[in-house]
Amino acid sequence: MRRFYYTASVALLVSAVAVAAPVPPRGAHVLRGPYAFDESGKPLPEYYYLDGKRVHTIEQLKAAVSQLPPGSLVYFDGACTSTESVELGRRPYMSFSALRRFCQSHQVSFDWHVGL
């Protein structure tokens, strides 16, 4: 019986690792979000984090990307979201393909992972 529980535990662990979100590429500028609350639980206008700094508008995101050195990678780590757009400010939101084009115009790559 112990062997059964051990085998079941190992199988469960292996499956959990197999479906876990990939780790962002080393050296990438990581974009995470959207968030709507600060660390204390206070509601805020929706924001994202880019390299640990809050970005509240598309204009702020574009300004931050334009400051990155050529050859950089912006990686959207959206493990808990299923959308393919940056939802900041008023609609229409900025699609990932539009963000990719903007990044390319500044010699910056853009990639993403959405879902678990």
Backbone as a ProteinNet text record, in pm:
[ID]
protein_1_A
[PRIMARY]
MRRFYYTASVALLVSAVAVAAPVPPRGAHVLRGPYAFDESGKPLPEYYYLDGKRVHTIEQLKAAVSQLPPGSLVYFDGACTSTESVELGRRPYMSFSALRRFCQSHQVSFDWHVGL
[TERTIARY]
82.7	0	87	197.1	287	343.8	375.3	430.3	329.1	202.5	97	93.6	97.2	92.4	216.9	330.4	455.1	444.8	400.2	386.3	285.4	173.8	71.6	126.1	201.6	260	358.5	443.4	540.8	469.7	367.5	292.1	225.5	170.5	106	207.9	322.8	427.9	475.9	498.5	544.3	440.8	311.4	209.2	200.4	217.9	212.7	327.5	444.6	560.1	540.4	479.1	459.4	365	267	171.8	204.1	311.6	348.5	392.7	370.4	409	560.6	608.5	753.1	814.3	938.8	1012.6	1047.2	1032.4	1069.3	1215.4	1247.1	1385.6	1480.3	1599.9	1702	1734.4	1737.5	1770.1	1653.3	1536.2	1419.9	1364.6	1303.1	1230.5	1088.3	1051.1	926.7	810.6	703.4	578.2	477.4	421.7	323	199.8	84.6	-38.9	-154.3	-265.7	-299.7	-331.5	-307.5	-340.5	-437.6	-519.8	-616.1	-613.6	-518.5	-506.7	-360	-329.1	-191.2	-165.8	-46.5	-7.8	-94.7	-155.3	-239.5	-385.1	-418.4	-555	-638.1	-576.6	-648	-671.4	-798.2	-824.6	-755.5	-700.8	-633.1	-679.5	-654	-675.9	-585.2	-630.4	-555.1	-412	-317.6	-178	-106.6	11	102	233.6	317.5	454.6	546.5	638.3	745.5	874.6	947.3	1070.5	1045.9	930.9	900.4	848.1	831	777.8	637.1	546.6	407.8	395.5	312	279.2	127.7	75.5	-69	-135.1	-57.1	-116	-33.6	-95.6	-24.5	91.1	70.3	175.7	296.8	272.2	382.5	455.4	379.7	440.5	526.1	474	550.5	677.2	664.8	782.1	887.9	845.1	939.4	1007.6	931.1	988.8	1087.6	1053.7	1141.5	1274.2	1280.4	1404.3	1494.5	1443.2	1521.8	1629.5	1743.6	1848.4	1807.6	1853.4	1824.6	1871.1	1792.5	1824.9	1761.4	1691.6	1624.9	1504.4	1456.1	1335.8	1237.3	1115.4	1006.1	925	906.1	836.6	715.2	595.4	472.7	449.9	454.8	434.9	292.6	199.2	57.7	2.2	57.2	16.6	-129.4	-187.1	-324.7	-424.8	-387.4	-478.2	-492.6	-601.2	-621.1	-637.1	-611.7	-627.1	-496.6	-505.3	-386	-382	-404.3	-393.5	-351	-294.9	-257.9	-376.4	-437.8	-562.7	-535.5	-490	-461.7	-535.1	-582.9	-649	-781	-819.2	-947.3	-937.3	-1052.2	-1057.2	-1051.7	-1005.3	-959.1	-822.5	-800.7	-673.3	-568.8	-443.8	-335.2	-315.7	-332.5	-315	-166.6	-140.8	-2	67.2	-5.7	57.8	93.8	9.7	42.1	161.3	166.2	279.8	406.5	395.9	512.7	564.6	473.7	515.9	582.9	526	586.6	726.9	738.6	870.5	970.2	928	1017.5	1064.2	977.8	1017.5	1127.3	1149.6	1256.1	1365	1371	1467.6	1461.4	1340.3	1314.9	1222.5	1250.4	1164.5	1053.9	942	831.8	783.3	769.8	718.5	629.6	546.9	457.6	421.7	374.6	314.2	184.3	75.6	-55.4	-112.1	-165.8	-226	-127.7	-182.1	-97.4	-29.5
-119.3	0	125.5	121.3	235.1	264.2	158.5	173.8	244	211.6	275.4	425.8	465.4	607.9	680	614.4	672.8	693.3	593.2	601.7	709.8	713.5	815.1	955.2	971.4	1101.8	1146.5	1055.2	1089.4	1124.6	1048.5	1076.1	1213.3	1246.5	1376.3	1490	1471.8	1573	1592.8	1484.7	1494.6	1565.7	1533.9	1602.4	1749.4	1784.2	1925.6	2002.4	1944.2	2009.9	2023.3	1923.4	1924.9	2036.1	2074.3	2177.6	2314	2325	2453.3	2550.5	2678.2	2780.8	2782.3	2808.3	2813.4	2933.5	2919.7	3027.7	3130.6	3260.8	3362	3345.6	3374.4	3361.6	3448.1	3397.8	3469.4	3602.2	3708.4	3841	3915.8	3854.6	3920.2	4027.4	4126.7	4228.6	4174.9	4136.3	4062.1	4157.3	4136	4210.1	4115.8	4154.9	4071.8	4155.1	4087.8	4155.9	4095.2	4156.2	4282.7	4265.8	4370.1	4374.7	4489.5	4477.7	4583.6	4621.4	4565.7	4594	4608.5	4691.8	4698.1	4586.8	4584.5	4476.8	4470	4581.9	4583.4	4546.4	4529.7	4495.9	4615.3	4734.2	4855.3	4852.2	4873.9	4873.5	4991.1	4964.1	5065.8	5054.1	5158	5139.5	5026.2	4953.4	4837.7	4876.3	4789.1	4813.5	4682	4693.2	4581.6	4614.3	4514.5	4535.2	4506.6	4596	4571.8	4588.9	4481	4480.9	4532.5	4497	4533.3	4674.5	4750.7	4887.4	4889.4	4959.8	4968.3	5049.1	4998	5065.6	5076.2	5199.3	5221.1	5251.2	5291	5326.8	5266.8	5259.4	5213	5308.3	5436.2	5534.2	5509.6	5477	5445.6	5318.8	5220.1	5096.1	5123.6	5202.5	5235.6	5313.7	5406.8	5484.6	5393.8	5299.9	5207.1	5118.8	5068.9	4984.3	5064.5	5188.6	5270	5302.1	5288.5	5313.1	5189.9	5073.7	4950.7	4949.1	4886.9	4879.2	4789.4	4822.6	4736.4	4593.6	4498.1	4357.2	4299.9	4383.9	4337.5	4251.1	4178.8	4097.8	4136.9	4173.1	4193.1	4064.2	4003.4	3874.7	3890.5	3870.9	3877.5	3741.8	3739.1	3616.9	3618.8	3572	3577.8	3442.8	3383.9	3249.1	3242.3	3353.1	3348.6	3418.7	3450.6	3521.1	3445.3	3469.3	3400.9	3499.5	3625.2	3727.6	3743.9	3800.8	3830.9	3979.7	4059.5	4203.9	4261.5	4381.8	4454.9	4542.9	4516	4582.6	4700.3	4809.9	4931	5048.1	5136.2	5256.5	5225.3	5311.2	5295.5	5191.2	5135.2	5041.9	5121.4	5069.7	4932.7	4914.5	4796.8	4764.7	4740.1	4734.2	4707.8	4557.4	4506.8	4363.5	4328	4199.8	4154.6	4174.2	4156.8	4176.2	4324.3	4416.1	4559.1	4592.6	4532.9	4554.9	4497.9	4381.9	4322.5	4416.3	4474.4	4568	4691.8	4743.4	4859	4824.4	4708.7	4666.3	4653.3	4591.3	4572.7	4705.9	4807.6	4939.5	5001.5	4947	4992	4885.4	4790.5	4679.9	4598.4	4581	4501.9	4387.4	4267.5	4151.9	4144.5	4084.6	4063.9	3921.1	3853.1	3716.8	3704.4	3599.5	3584.7	3439.9	3415.8	3288	3321.6	3262.2	3285.8	3152.7	3148.2	3025.7	2945.5	2840.4	2756.6	2650
0	0	0	72.7	76.8	-61.8	-132.2	-266.3	-357.7	-344.9	-423.6	-397.3	-269.1	-236	-287.4	-277.6	-328.8	-479.5	-552.9	-698.4	-736.6	-666.3	-694.1	-667.9	-560.9	-528	-634.5	-678.5	-782.1	-912.6	-948.5	-1071.2	-1064.1	-949	-930.8	-942	-882.4	-888.9	-1031.8	-1103.6	-1242.1	-1327.7	-1310.4	-1389.6	-1354.1	-1228.8	-1189.3	-1252.2	-1256.5	-1316.7	-1467	-1528.6	-1673.7	-1718	-1636	-1675.2	-1615.4	-1539.2	-1479.6	-1588.6	-1565.2	-1661.1	-1676.1	-1796.6	-1816.2	-1744	-1709.8	-1645.2	-1752	-1722.5	-1822.4	-1864	-1988	-2034.9	-1952.1	-1932.5	-1855.1	-1923.1	-1845.3	-1896.8	-1958.6	-1962.7	-2022.5	-1929	-1987.3	-1911.8	-1898.3	-1776.8	-1755.4	-1729.5	-1807	-1792.6	-1729.2	-1613.8	-1544.2	-1514.4	-1513.2	-1478.5	-1554.6	-1557	-1493.4	-1345.2	-1271	-1129.6	-1106.9	-1003.1	-972.5	-824.5	-747.8	-604.6	-570.2	-470.4	-424.8	-323.6	-266.9	-175.4	-50.2	-11.8	108.4	77.3	-49.4	-87.3	-129.8	-130	-171	-322.2	-367	-510.6	-580.5	-696.4	-776.6	-921.7	-1002.2	-1145.4	-1194.1	-1292	-1339.6	-1378.2	-1345.7	-1379.1	-1405.7	-1467.2	-1491.3	-1423.4	-1408.8	-1363.7	-1480.8	-1509.1	-1604.1	-1527.1	-1511.8	-1431.6	-1290	-1232.8	-1095	-1075	-1183.9	-1173.9	-1230.3	-1162.2	-1208.7	-1336.3	-1426.6	-1551.6	-1554.1	-1555.1	-1546.8	-1680.8	-1781.5	-1910.1	-2024.2	-2139.9	-2259.4	-2289.5	-2268.2	-2294.7	-2204.5	-2076.8	-1985.6	-2030.1	-2075.6	-2123.7	-2247	-2340.2	-2460.8	-2424.3	-2330.8	-2289.6	-2227	-2144.7	-2080.5	-2184.5	-2281.2	-2386.6	-2470.4	-2500.9	-2586.1	-2516.8	-2384.1	-2309.3	-2300.5	-2340.9	-2333.2	-2440.2	-2410.3	-2512.1	-2628.6	-2750	-2864.9	-2836.5	-2883.6	-2861.2	-2735.6	-2658.7	-2536.1	-2570.5	-2471	-2484.6	-2376.1	-2415.1	-2320.9	-2324.8	-2208.5	-2199.9	-2109.8	-2166.7	-2087.7	-2023.7	-1891.6	-1814.8	-1761.2	-1841.5	-1807.4	-1768.8	-1664	-1624.1	-1580.2	-1534.3	-1481.1	-1571.4	-1692.6	-1781.7	-1913	-1981.1	-2108.6	-2223.4	-2199.7	-2302.6	-2379.8	-2497.5	-2575.3	-2607.7	-2502.8	-2515.8	-2382	-2387.2	-2266.5	-2232.4	-2117.9	-2080.8	-1987.8	-2044.8	-1968.8	-2029.3	-1944.1	-1993.4	-2060	-2150.3	-2220.2	-2330.9	-2363.6	-2476.1	-2605.3	-2714.3	-2730.3	-2664	-2612.5	-2551.2	-2658.7	-2618.5	-2712.5	-2726.7	-2847.4	-2869.2	-2859.8	-2834.7	-2828.5	-2963.2	-3073.4	-3203.8	-3224.6	-3175.4	-3183.9	-3093.9	-2975.3	-2885.9	-2948.4	-3011.8	-3079.3	-3188.3	-3267.7	-3373.1	-3313.1	-3202.6	-3137.8	-3088	-3023.3	-2973.2	-3087.6	-3196.9	-3311.8	-3367.7	-3362.3	-3412.7	-3326.2	-3206.6	-3116.4	-3100.6	-3193.8	-3193.1	-3063.1	-3011.8	-2891.6	-2931.9	-2882.7	-2911.3	-2807.6	-2846.5	-2753.4	-2768.1	-2655.7	-2654.3	-2531.8	-2528	-2415.6	-2392.4	-2270.6	-2233.3	-2164.5	-2212	-2153.1	-2108.3	-1987.5	-1933.8	-1853	-1790.1	-1704.7	-1779.1
[MASK]
++++++++++++++++++++++++++++++++++++++++++++++++++++++++++++++++++++++++++++++++++++++++++++++++++++++++++++++++++++

